Amino acid sequence: MRISVFAVGRMKSGPERELADRYFDRLKKTGVPLGLEFSSVTEIVESRAQQPDLRKQEESAQVLKALDSGGVLVLLDERGKTMPSEAFASSIERFRDDGKRQLLLAIGGPDGHDAALRERADLVLALGAMTWPHQIVRILVAEQLYRATTILSGHPYHRI
């Protein structure tokens, strides 16, 4: 299963990008034996539409363009459900074992995701009750994807 991240907003060079890239590099190495291939991070600029609803619709349309037919869509959204890392890893494993060819994790812009996109999502996930800056969300997503592969492979990185 091909895993990709879609982000509204661009991450500048610096320590945050370096840390996210470090976890994505680890994911590339640990995912392959599990049938999980990290393919890319797609960044788009925020919509310039005047109204928040229009901005969310335009950004959501871009997310859907990046999603293959039959692909799994996971939205990062403050209204989503929280889950332990083990449950997240199990979800990824289940999607893979169900024959899904793509897993797309989408990080929304400042206005969040359009309601119709949340309805389409296979999983709406929150990284806790707090609101996080885009750069930190990307780091957290990268680390949790890497952690999921270590959990699935039985690697000791994840300890309880």
Summary of the structure (lengths in Angstrom):
residues: 160
radius of gyration: 15.0
end to end distance: 27.2
largest distance: 48.8
contacts: 487
relative contact order: 0.24
helix: 46%
strand: 22%
